[in-house]
Amino acid sequence: MGEVEREQPVAGEAPSEGVRMVPVGDIRPHPDQPRRHFDEEKLEELAQSIATRGVLQPIVLRRIGTGYQIVAGERRWRAAQRARLHEVPALVRDLNDTETLEIAIIENIQRADLNAIEEAEAYQRLIADFGHSQEALGKLVQKSRSHVANLLRLLDLPSVVRQEVAHGHLSMGHARALITAPDPEKLAADVIRRGLSVRDTERLARTVKDGGTPKERIAKAPPAPDADIAALERQLGDMLGLAVRIAHAGEGGTVTLSYSSLDQLDMICQRLSGEKI
């Protein structure tokens, strides 16, 4: 259900009076779209909803030659094709390459549609092709500079490990723990096979780096925290770009956000007060 409800306006979209109907066949995807992986089950779910209710949120396009190129909304366009629609509502805007990529990244991040590797590759493209600094990127996507830097470090991992992250077999926390390991590819396979938590992976990476015996150290390690709480900590940490700790007891508890600079503290305050950054 959330797939349809999350179709909200994204940064850079024009007012609704600019909406027009555009033939589906005249639209082409952007070759540098940050999102590479589309969940088949969710795509089919959205297609069924569109077949019944139509496309609720217009896609954003720009003119390319005699047709149009998608700036934001490729998933809606794909689902509309599956629903056999001949036209979709769209906003046609005059955008250059930089603006196009920026809007595509912001839209996907706002909807939490990018995995960590896709997000990192999008940041790398903005840095390499358009000269954005890590600080500027953080402001652009409303994340901390350290969050951007940590994501970019994931691109130093072997391609096999990056693919495991992209396909959801390893979390961003797992990947960060593997970056400095002597043989991250071998270690990643071990982590996946044994179903290790992020904390166990961090201990394993440290042990291997020190030349120890991983299995013995992991076996003697203290019990891992509740899996659901740990998953929430990682999810919130990745969304905010900050270290998050949740202490849950009974029916309540505390959430602790750790910041390393006044800029990060200011970002937290602005988000909590609902201000735009």
N, C-alpha and C positions, 0 to 999 in steps of 0.2 A: 504493500500500500504506500510505503514511504516514497517509492520511486516517482509517483505522480504528484504527491503532495510537495515534494522538494523542487518542483519546477517553478522557481521564483526568479524575478528579474535579477540580472547580474550587472556588475559594474560596467559602465560604458554603453548600456542599452538605451535606445532612444524612446521617447514617449509612445504610448499605444496608438496615437493617431497616425503614426508612420507605418503601420502594419499593412502589408499587401499580401495577396495570395500569389505564390510562385510555383510553377510546375515542378514536381519532384524530379522529373527527368532532366531539368536544366541545372540542377544543383550537383556540385562535386565536393567531396571532402577535402580538407586542407592536408597536403602531404606531410606537413610538420606538426600536425595535431599532437599535443602533448600526451593525450590518452591513447594507448596502444591496445589495451585489453578491454573487451566488452563482455560482461557476464551474460551468457546466452539465456539463462533462466529469467533474469531480470529484464533483459531486452524483450523477450517474448511476453512477459507480464505487462510491460509498457505498451507493446503493440496491441494487445487485447484491450487495454484501457483506451488507447487512441481510437481503435476501431469503434468503440462504443461512445466515447465522449469527445473525440477529436483531439487535436494538439492544443493543449491549454496555454502553453507559453510559446510565443513566436521564436523561431530560430533567428540568429543574426548572420547575415550574408554580406559579401562584398562582390562587386562585379569583376569578373575575370573573362576577358574576351567577349564572346556572345552569351556566356552563361554566368553562373554565380558560384562562389566558393564559400564554404562554411567557415564562419568565424567562431560561432558558439552554437552548440545544439546538435552535434553530429549524432548523438544517441537518439534524439527525437526524430531526426531525419531517417535513420535506419529503421526505427520502429514504425514510422509512417509508411515506409516501403513495404514492410511486412504486413501492415494493415491494409495494403493496396489502395492507399490514398493517391489521388492524382495531383493534388496541390497541398501546400502547407502554408500557414501564416508565417510571414518573415519580415524582418526589419533589414532593409538594404542600406548599408552605410559606406561612406568613402573613407577607407582605412589603408594605411601603409603596412608594410610587413611587420614592423615593430609593434604597432598598435594591435594588429591582428593577433600576434602571438601573445601579447600581454593580456588581452581580453580572454583569449582561449585558456590561458593558465589560471587567471583569476576565477573564471567561471567554474572550471573543474575543481579548484581548491575550495571554493565556497560550497560546492556540493559534495566535497570529500570524495570525488570520483577518481583521483589519481592515486596510484600506489606510490610508495616512497621512491622507487627508481624512476618512474615516469616524471614525478615532480622534480627530482634531481636533474634529469636530462633536460627538462624544460628550463630550469635555472641556468644550466651550463650553456644552453643555446642563447639565452638572453645576454649572458656575459660575453661569450665568444663572438657572436654576430653583431650585437648592438651596444656593447661596452658598458652594460650595467654593473655597478659594484654590488657586493653582497649586502651592504647597508641599504642601498637603493632598492634592491629586490625585496628585502624585508619590509620596507615601508609600502612597496607596491602591493604585496600580498598580505599585509598586516600580520607578519610573523617576525620573530626576533632575528637578528643577524646570525646568532649562534645556531638557530634552527636551520637557516639556509646553509651555513657552513657545514653542519653535521650531515645534511642531506648530500651535499656535494662530495663529501668524503666517501660516501657509499659507492661512487663511481670508480674508486680505486680498487674495488673488489673484482675478482675474476668474473668473467661473463657468466659462467655457470652459476655462481652464487647470486649474481644480480637477477638472473632468471628465476631462481627459487624465491627471491623476495617479490619479484613482479607477479608471480603466480600465487602468492599468499602462503607459501610453505615456510617462509621465515619472515618474522616481523622486522620492523626497522630496528628495534632493540637488539634482536639477534644479530642483525647485520653489523651494527655498530660494534658489538662485542668481537666480531670476527675480523675486523679491519686490520688489527695489528698482530693477528695470529700468524705463526710461521707458515702454515699450510691451510688457509681459510677454506679452500675447496674441499679438502678431506674432512676438515672439522665440521663444515656445514652439513655434509652427508651424515656424519655421526650424530649431529644435533637433531636432524630430521628423523633419522632412524630411531633414536631413543626418545624422541618427543620431549627434549629438555626445555626447561623454562629459560627466560632471558638471564636470570641470575645464575642458574646452573651453567649456562653458556659462557657467561663472564668468568666464572670460576674455572671452567674447563680451558678457556683461552689463556688465562693467566698461568694455569698449571702446565700446559703444553709449552708455553713460552719459557717457563723456568726449567723445563726438562723433567717434570714430574710424571706421576702416573695418574692420568685423568680419571679413570674409572674408580680408583680407590678414593680419591679426593671427593668426587661427586657423591659416592656412597656415604661418606662420613659427614657431608654437608648438612646443616640444619634444615628442617622441613621447609619447603617452599611456601610462600604465602598463598592465600586463597587464589585459585586461578582466575576467577571472575574479577576479583579486586585488582589483581596484577594486570589483567587485560585492560581494565578501565584506566589504570595508571598510565599504561603505555599509550592508549588511545588519546587521553587528555594531553599527555606530554607531547605527542606528535602534532596534535591540533594547535596547541599553544606555543610549541617550541620551547617549553620550559620543563624543568624537573617537577614531577607531581608525585606526592605521596598521600595515600588514603589510609586512614586508621579507622577501621569499622569495628564497632562493638555493639552487639544487641541490635537495636533499631536505629541507632544513630552513629555518629562518628565525626571525623574532621578531614578536611581536604587541605593539604599544604602545598603552596606553589613557591618554588625557590627561584629567585632572580639573582643575576650577577652584576647588574648595573642599574642606575637610576632610570635609564631609558626603558629597560624592561619593566621596572616598577610602574613607570608612567603608562606603559602600554596596558598593564593589568588593570590599573585604575580606570583608564578610559574605556576598556571593554566592559568592566563591571558597571560603569555608569551609563553605558549605552552610547557613548560618544563615538563619532567616526574618527579614525586615526589618519 
